[in-house]
Amino acid sequence: MSMTGELLRVSPAKLKSILDAPDSLIYGWFDEALQDNCFSVEKTWNAIEFMLDMLHEDGVIPRILPFESESPVGVDFHYGPVTYHSPEDVGAIAGHLARIDEKLLKTVYRPEQMTELGVYPDIWDRADEREENFEYVWSYFKALSEFYNRACRNGDAVLYHLG
């Protein structure tokens, strides 16, 4: 079984209704009407977290937490709680993610360290796949940045869970 990072853009009004009735959330992110607002970073969530942490530790960016929040919705799915970022948090995250290009992200692609630390998924020690593995992460990182940008432009909040 794999762990995938799942995100959903919601309006502030929808977030309020979810916070008022957390059990209204359905695993698999609601119904077809909301599918256009969903995004999955698949298995890259932990690698992206690692690289963002390295950029922070290197003093390049502030700490960015696109997948972690101390704001639980009040319901758990599969691997833990559903959390959210407010529209204000989304704007800050979107701005910081937009500053990171492929060249910058590659400076913190550290397969040996990722293997040593057990960064999910367990693929970083495959020497013949290193470039392909970076491209895998980069493609999802770009899409994640676009997702947060869209949420910011719309004034949305973002829900997250590990599924």
C-alpha positions, 0 to 999 in steps of 0.5 A: 500500500502506498501513501499519497498526499491529497489536497483540496481547494475549498472556499472560505465558506466551504471550509467553515461548513467543514469545520462546523461538520467535519463528518461531512468530509468523505474519504476520496474528497467528496463528489464529482463536483469538487474533483476539479479542485483536487490535486495529488502529489502522489508519493512525492510529498515526503521528498518535497517536504525534505527538499523544502526543509533543506532550502530552509536550513540553507537559509534560502527560504522560510519554512514552508509547510504545504502539507503540514498544518497545526489546524486539524479539520476534526476528522481522520482519514487513512493515515491521520488527520485532515488539516487545512491552511487558511486563505492567508496561509495559502497565499504565503505558501504560494508566494514562496513555492513560486520562487523555487525553480528547477535549478534551485530545487536540484541544489537540495536533491540529496539522494544519499541523505534521503535514503539515509533518513528514510524519505518516502518512497524508498527509491533514492538509492537507485543510482541508475534512476537518480535523474529520473527520480528528480524529474518525478519530484520536480514534475509534482513540485511544479504542479503543486506550486500551480495548485497553490497559485490557483488557490491563492488567486481564488482566495481558497483554503487548502485541505490536506491528508495523507491517503 
